Amino acid sequence: MAFTTSFLTKTTFGNQRVHFIRVTADAATGTVDTGFDVVEMFTVANQSSTAATEKYAMNEGPEGTSIVGSIGITGCTSGDEYMLTVYGR
């Protein structure tokens, strides 16, 4: 099942494109499409997390499959909310 995402801001810092994304979990695992061809780096701020056991994978789906330009998240509870700062190209 897909997570619910909303892009808060899309900007650039120097030569880096940056997207700020709010993610709400609809299931225990999911993939976030960042809008980039390749994710170069990202940070996560948990807004509300019941378990705090989440795992994140850059340019991969939650099962470890290669999905370039996305972030895979596992270990969520439905309703958990995250803020992602994603750098990419």
DSSP file (Angstrom, degrees, kcal/mol; ACC not computed):
  #  RESIDUE AA STRUCTURE BP1 BP2  ACC     N-H-->O    O-->H-N    N-H-->O    O-->H-N    TCO  KAPPA ALPHA  PHI   PSI    X-CA   Y-CA   Z-CA
    1    1 A M              0   0    0      0, 0.0    30,-0.2     0, 0.0     2,-0.2   0.000 360.0 360.0 360.0 142.5    0.0    0.0    0.0
    2    2 A A        -     0   0    0     28,-0.1     2,-0.2    24,-0.1    30,-0.1  -0.484 360.0-123.0 -79.6 147.2    1.3    3.5   -0.8
    3    3 A F        -     0   0    0     28,-0.6     2,-0.6    -2,-0.2    22,-0.2  -0.532  28.3-109.7 -80.0 156.1    2.0    6.0    1.8
    4    4 A T  E     -A   24   0A   0     20,-2.3    20,-2.8    -2,-0.2     2,-0.3  -0.798  45.6-179.8 -86.8 124.4    0.3    9.4    1.7
    5    5 A T  E     -A   23   0A   0     -2,-0.6     2,-0.3    18,-0.2    18,-0.2  -0.922  17.2-174.7-126.8 151.2    2.8   12.1    0.8
    6    6 A S  E     -A   22   0A   0     16,-2.0    16,-2.9    -2,-0.3     2,-0.7  -0.983  25.3-129.5-143.1 135.8    2.7   15.8    0.3
    7    7 A F  E     -A   21   0A   0     -2,-0.3    14,-0.2    14,-0.2     3,-0.1  -0.743  21.6-177.6 -85.2 118.1    5.5   18.1   -1.0
    8    8 A L  E     -     0   0A   0     12,-2.8     2,-0.3    -2,-0.7    -1,-0.2   0.891  68.5  -6.1 -81.3 -42.9    5.9   21.0    1.4
    9    9 A T  E     -A   20   0A   0     11,-1.2    11,-2.8     2,-0.0     2,-0.4  -0.989  51.4-160.2-153.2 143.5    8.6   22.8   -0.5
   10   10 A K  E     +A   19   0A   0     -2,-0.3     2,-0.2     9,-0.2     9,-0.2  -0.997  38.2 136.6-123.3 125.0   10.9   22.2   -3.5
   11   11 A T  E     -A   18   0A   0      7,-2.9     7,-3.1    -2,-0.4     2,-0.4  -0.807  44.8-110.7-149.8-174.6   14.0   24.3   -3.6
   12   12 A T  E     -A   17   0A   0      5,-0.3     2,-0.5    -2,-0.2     5,-0.2  -0.988   9.3-161.6-130.4 144.3   17.7   24.4   -4.3
   13   13 A F  E >  S-A   16   0A   0      3,-2.7     3,-2.3    -2,-0.4     2,-0.4  -0.949  72.5 -53.8-119.8 105.4   20.7   24.8   -1.9
   14   14 A G  T 3  S-     0   0    0     -2,-0.5     0, 0.0     1,-0.3     0, 0.0  -0.499 125.1 -16.7  62.3-118.9   23.7   25.8   -4.0
   15   15 A N  T 3  S+     0   0    0     -2,-0.4     2,-0.5    -3,-0.1    -1,-0.3   0.280 119.3  98.0-100.0  10.6   23.9   23.1   -6.7
   16   16 A Q  E <   -A   13   0A   0     -3,-2.3    -3,-2.7    71,-0.0     2,-0.4  -0.852  65.3-141.6-103.4 130.4   21.6   20.6   -4.8
   17   17 A R  E     -AB  12  88A   0     71,-1.1    71,-1.9    -2,-0.5     2,-0.4  -0.725  25.5-166.8 -82.5 138.9   17.9   20.1   -5.5
   18   18 A V  E     -AB  11  87A   0     -7,-3.1    -7,-2.9    -2,-0.4     2,-0.4  -0.992  13.2-168.5-134.6 134.0   16.0   19.6   -2.2
   19   19 A H  E     -AB  10  86A   0     67,-2.4    67,-2.8    -2,-0.4     2,-0.6  -0.983  10.7-153.3-121.1 133.8   12.4   18.4   -1.5
   20   20 A F  E     -AB   9  85A   0    -11,-2.8   -12,-2.8    -2,-0.4   -11,-1.2  -0.936  24.6-174.5-103.1 120.5   10.7   18.6    1.9
   21   21 A I  E     -AB   7  84A   0     63,-2.8    63,-3.3    -2,-0.6     2,-0.5  -0.956  21.9-149.9-126.2 131.5    8.1   15.9    2.1
   22   22 A R  E     -AB   6  83A   0    -16,-2.9   -16,-2.0    -2,-0.4     2,-0.4  -0.869  21.8-167.5 -95.2 130.7    5.5   15.0    4.7
   23   23 A V  E     -AB   5  82A   0     59,-2.9    59,-2.8    -2,-0.5     2,-0.5  -0.974  12.1-169.1-123.7 131.0    4.7   11.3    4.8
   24   24 A T  E     -AB   4  81A   0    -20,-2.8   -20,-2.3    -2,-0.4     2,-0.3  -0.985  25.7-127.7-117.4 124.8    1.9    9.6    6.6
   25   25 A A        +     0   0    0     55,-2.8    54,-3.2    -2,-0.5    55,-0.1  -0.519  26.2 177.8 -74.8 132.4    2.1    5.8    6.9
   26   26 A D  S    S+     0   0    0     -2,-0.3     2,-0.3    52,-0.2    52,-0.2   0.455  73.3   7.8-104.6  -8.7   -1.0    3.8    5.7
   27   27 A A  S    S-     0   0    0     50,-0.1    52,-0.1   -26,-0.1    49,-0.1  -0.872  90.4 -84.8-156.9-177.3    0.6    0.4    6.4
   28   28 A A  S    S+     0   0    0     -2,-0.3    48,-2.3    47,-0.1    47,-0.5   0.775 110.5  25.2 -74.0 -26.9    3.7   -1.2    8.0
   29   29 A T  E     +D   74   0B   0     45,-0.2     2,-0.3    46,-0.2    45,-0.2  -0.954  69.8 146.5-135.8 155.7    5.8   -0.8    4.9
   30   30 A G  E     -D   73   0B   0     43,-2.1    43,-2.8    -2,-0.3     2,-0.4  -0.984  36.8-115.2-174.4 171.0    5.8    1.5    1.9
   31   31 A T  E     -D   72   0B   0     -2,-0.3     2,-0.6    41,-0.2   -28,-0.6  -0.978  19.5-148.4-123.4 133.2    7.8    3.4   -0.7
   32   32 A V  E     -D   71   0B   0     39,-2.9    39,-1.9    -2,-0.4     2,-0.7  -0.897   9.8-144.7-103.1 119.7    8.0    7.2   -1.0
   33   33 A D  E     -D   70   0B   0     -2,-0.6    37,-0.2    37,-0.2    36,-0.1  -0.759  14.1-169.4 -81.4 116.0    8.5    8.6   -4.5
   34   34 A T        -     0   0    0     35,-1.8    -1,-0.1    -2,-0.7    36,-0.1   0.611  36.6-117.7 -85.6 -12.7   10.7   11.6   -4.0
   35   35 A G  S    S+     0   0    0     34,-0.4     2,-0.3     1,-0.4    35,-0.1   0.470  79.4 113.1  86.6   1.2   10.3   13.1   -7.4
   36   36 A F        -     0   0    0     33,-0.6    -1,-0.4     1,-0.1    -2,-0.2  -0.711  69.3-137.4-102.7 156.4   14.1   12.7   -8.1
   37   37 A D  S    S+     0   0    0      1,-0.3     2,-0.3    -2,-0.3    33,-0.1   0.850  97.6  12.7 -73.5 -36.9   15.8   10.4  -10.6
   38   38 A V  S    S-     0   0    0     31,-0.2    51,-2.0    30,-0.1     2,-0.5  -0.996  72.6-138.1-141.7 133.2   18.4    9.6   -7.8
   39   39 A V  E     +C   88   0A   0     -2,-0.3    49,-0.3    49,-0.2     3,-0.1  -0.821  19.6 179.8 -88.4 125.9   18.3   10.3   -4.1
   40   40 A E  E     -     0   0A   0     47,-2.7     2,-0.3    -2,-0.5    48,-0.2   0.760  65.1 -17.4 -96.5 -30.7   21.7   11.4   -3.0
   41   41 A M  E     -C   87   0A   0     46,-1.7    46,-3.3     2,-0.0    -1,-0.4  -0.952  60.5-175.0-168.5 153.0   21.0   11.9    0.8
   42   42 A F  E     -C   86   0A   0     -2,-0.3     2,-0.3    44,-0.2    44,-0.2  -0.992  10.6-153.7-152.6 158.0   18.0   12.3    3.1
   43   43 A T  E     -C   85   0A   0     42,-2.1    42,-2.1    -2,-0.3     2,-0.4  -0.936  13.1-147.6-128.3 156.1   17.2   13.0    6.7
   44   44 A V  E     -C   84   0A   0     -2,-0.3     2,-0.5    40,-0.2    40,-0.2  -0.977   9.1-169.6-127.5 135.9   14.1   12.0    8.7
   45   45 A A  E     -C   83   0A   0     38,-2.3    38,-2.2    -2,-0.4     2,-0.5  -0.976  22.5-138.6-121.3 115.7   12.3   13.8   11.5
   46   46 A N  E     +C   82   0A   0     -2,-0.5    36,-0.2    36,-0.2     3,-0.2  -0.605  21.6 179.5 -73.8 122.6    9.6   11.7   13.2
   47   47 A Q  E    S-     0   0A   0     34,-2.4     2,-0.3    -2,-0.5    35,-0.2   0.861  77.3  -3.5 -89.8 -43.3    6.5   13.8   13.9
   48   48 A S  E    S+C   81   0A   0     33,-1.7    33,-2.3    31,-0.0     2,-0.4  -0.867  73.8 164.6-151.4 116.4    4.5   11.0   15.5
   49   49 A S        -     0   0    0     -2,-0.3    27,-0.0    31,-0.2    -3,-0.0  -0.988  20.1-167.3-138.4 123.8    5.7    7.5   15.7
   50   50 A T  S    S+     0   0    0     -2,-0.4    -1,-0.1    27,-0.1    26,-0.1   0.836  89.4  23.9 -82.1 -32.2    4.3    4.8   18.0
   51   51 A A  S    S-     0   0    0     24,-0.1    -1,-0.1    26,-0.1    25,-0.1   0.765  77.0-151.2-105.8 -30.0    7.0    2.2   17.7
   52   52 A A        +     0   0    0      1,-0.1    24,-0.1    23,-0.1    23,-0.0   0.831  65.1 113.7  56.5  35.0   10.2    4.1   16.8
   53   53 A T        +     0   0    0     22,-0.5    -1,-0.1     2,-0.1    23,-0.1   0.083  39.2 140.9-117.0  20.7   11.5    0.9   15.0
   54   54 A E        -     0   0    0     21,-0.1     2,-0.4    19,-0.1    21,-0.2  -0.287  34.4-159.4 -68.3 148.7   11.4    2.3   11.5
   55   55 A K  E     -E   74   0B   0     19,-2.0    19,-2.2     2,-0.0     2,-0.4  -0.979   5.9-155.8-126.8 143.4   14.1    1.5    9.0
   56   56 A Y  E     -E   73   0B   0     -2,-0.4     2,-0.4    17,-0.2    17,-0.2  -0.925   5.8-165.6-123.8 142.9   14.8    3.5    5.9
   57   57 A A  E >   -E   72   0B   0     15,-2.3    15,-2.5    -2,-0.4     3,-0.8  -0.990  15.8-139.2-132.4 124.8   16.4    2.6    2.6
   58   58 A M  E 3  S-E   71   0B   0     -2,-0.4    13,-0.2     1,-0.2     3,-0.1  -0.676  86.9  -0.9 -85.5 131.6   17.7    5.1    0.0
   59   59 A N  E 3  S+     0   0B   0     11,-2.5     8,-1.0    -2,-0.4     2,-0.3   0.795 118.9  94.2  59.4  31.4   17.0    4.3   -3.7
   60   60 A E  E <  S-E   66   0B   0     -3,-0.8    12,-0.4    10,-0.5     6,-0.2  -0.975  73.3-119.9-144.6 156.7   15.3    1.0   -2.6
   61   61 A G    >   -     0   0    0      4,-2.9     3,-1.8    -2,-0.3    11,-0.3  -0.399  46.0 -94.9 -84.2 174.3   11.9   -0.3   -1.8
   62   62 A P  T 3  S+     0   0    0      0, 0.0    -1,-0.1     0, 0.0   -31,-0.0   0.730 125.3  56.9 -66.0 -20.4   11.1   -1.7    1.7
   63   63 A E  T 3  S-     0   0    0      2,-0.1     3,-0.1    11,-0.0    11,-0.0   0.414 122.8-102.8 -89.4   2.3   11.9   -5.3    0.4
   64   64 A G  S <  S+     0   0    0     -3,-1.8     2,-0.2     1,-0.3     3,-0.0   0.473  75.3 141.7  90.7   2.9   15.4   -4.3   -0.7
   65   65 A T        -     0   0    0      1,-0.1    -4,-2.9     2,-0.0     2,-0.5  -0.509  61.6-101.2 -76.3 148.0   14.5   -4.1   -4.4
   66   66 A S  E     + E   0  60B   0     -6,-0.2     2,-0.3    -2,-0.2    -6,-0.3  -0.581  48.5 162.4 -74.1 117.7   16.2   -1.3   -6.3
   67   67 A I  E >   -     0   0B   0     -8,-1.0     3,-1.3    -2,-0.5    -8,-0.1  -0.764  29.4-149.1-133.6  85.9   13.8    1.6   -6.9
   68   68 A V  E 3  S+     0   0B   0     -2,-0.3   -30,-0.1     1,-0.2     3,-0.1  -0.288  78.7  27.0 -62.3 135.7   16.0    4.5   -7.8
   69   69 A G  E 3  S+     0   0B   0      1,-0.3   -35,-1.8   -30,-0.1   -33,-0.6   0.554 107.1  91.2  90.4  10.1   14.6    7.9   -6.7
   70   70 A S  E <   -D   33   0B   0     -3,-1.3   -11,-2.5   -37,-0.2   -10,-0.5  -0.828  65.0-134.0-131.8 170.6   12.6    6.6   -3.8
   71   71 A I  E     -DE  32  58B   0    -39,-1.9   -39,-2.9    -2,-0.3     2,-0.4  -0.993  17.8-148.9-127.0 123.8   12.9    5.9   -0.1
   72   72 A G  E     -DE  31  57B   0    -15,-2.5   -15,-2.3    -2,-0.4     2,-0.4  -0.756  14.2-168.7 -91.6 137.1   11.7    2.6    1.3
   73   73 A I  E     +DE  30  56B   0    -43,-2.8   -43,-2.1    -2,-0.4     2,-0.3  -0.992   8.1 174.0-129.5 132.6   10.3    2.6    4.9
   74   74 A T  E     +DE  29  55B   0    -19,-2.2   -19,-2.0    -2,-0.4   -45,-0.2  -0.878  54.4  48.1-129.3 164.5    9.5   -0.4    7.1
   75   75 A G  S    S+     0   0    0    -47,-0.5   -22,-0.5    -2,-0.3   -46,-0.2   0.708  76.8 141.9  82.3  22.2    8.5   -0.9   10.7
   76   76 A C        -     0   0    0    -48,-2.3     2,-0.4    -3,-0.1    -1,-0.2  -0.440  45.4-138.5 -92.0 165.6    5.7    1.7   10.7
   77   77 A T    >   -     0   0    0     -2,-0.1     3,-2.6   -49,-0.0   -52,-0.2  -0.974  41.4 -93.3-117.2 139.0    2.3    1.8   12.3
   78   78 A S  T 3  S+     0   0    0     -2,-0.4   -52,-0.2     1,-0.3     3,-0.1  -0.274 114.9  29.4 -53.3 128.8   -0.6    3.2   10.3
   79   79 A G  T 3  S+     0   0    0    -54,-3.2    -1,-0.3     1,-0.4   -53,-0.1   0.215  83.1 138.1 101.9 -13.1   -1.0    6.9   11.1
   80   80 A D    <   -     0   0    0     -3,-2.6   -55,-2.8   -55,-0.1     2,-0.4  -0.355  40.6-149.8 -61.7 146.4    2.7    7.5   11.8
   81   81 A E  E     +BC  24  48A   0    -33,-2.3   -34,-2.4   -57,-0.2   -33,-1.7  -0.976  16.5 179.7-128.5 136.7    4.0   10.8   10.4
   82   82 A Y  E     -BC  23  46A   0    -59,-2.8   -59,-2.9    -2,-0.4     2,-0.5  -0.935  20.9-144.0-132.2 152.1    7.4   11.7    9.2
   83   83 A M  E     -BC  22  45A   0    -38,-2.2   -38,-2.3    -2,-0.3     2,-0.4  -0.986  22.1-163.1-116.1 121.7    9.1   14.8    7.6
   84   84 A L  E     -BC  21  44A   0    -63,-3.3   -63,-2.8    -2,-0.5     2,-0.6  -0.882  14.1-162.9-107.8 135.8   11.7   14.0    5.0
   85   85 A T  E     -BC  20  43A   0    -42,-2.1   -42,-2.1    -2,-0.4     2,-0.5  -0.977  23.6-171.5-111.1 113.9   14.4   16.3    3.7
   86   86 A V  E     -BC  19  42A   0    -67,-2.8   -67,-2.4    -2,-0.6     2,-0.5  -0.921  15.7-163.8-118.6 128.4   15.6   14.8    0.5
   87   87 A Y  E     +BC  18  41A   0    -46,-3.3   -47,-2.7    -2,-0.5   -46,-1.7  -0.913  33.9 129.7-106.5 133.5   18.6   15.8   -1.6
   88   88 A G  E      BC  17  39A   0    -71,-1.9   -71,-1.1    -2,-0.5   -49,-0.2  -0.920 360.0 360.0-162.5-173.0   18.7   14.5   -5.2
   89   89 A R              0   0    0    -51,-2.0   -50,-0.1    -2,-0.3    -1,-0.1   0.281 360.0 360.0-143.5 360.0   19.1   15.0   -8.9
